Amino acid sequence: MMNDPAALGMIPFDTIGLYEQPKPRFIFKMPRVVPDQKSKFESDDLFKKLSRDSELLKDENE
């Protein structure tokens, strides 16, 4: 009687999956901020500087 989950007022662990709600899937494309992000990234001075700085940090860590 002690090993019987129903006698203790508990739901057996196996059936818990039946009551779980399916998790929603969020699949969407991120909108672009500027029409041509790649050329903006390659031509903008700030991005160039940040890119160089991150490359230097990466090389130093290796």
Residue, then its C-alpha position, 0 to 999 in steps of 0.5 A: m500500500m505504501n508503494d502505490p502512488a494512487a493510495l498516497g493521492m499522487i499521480p504516477f510520474d509516467t502520466i505527467g507527460l500527458y498533462e504538459q502543454p506543448k511549448p510554442r515555437f518562435i521561428f521568425k526572421m529578424p527584420r533588417v534595420v538598414p536595407d543593406q546591412k552587409s555593406k553598411f557593416e563593411s563601410d562604417d568606420l565604427f564597425k571597422k574599428l570594432s572588427r579590428d579590435s575584436e580580431l586583436l583580442k581573439d589573436e591575443n587569447e589564442 
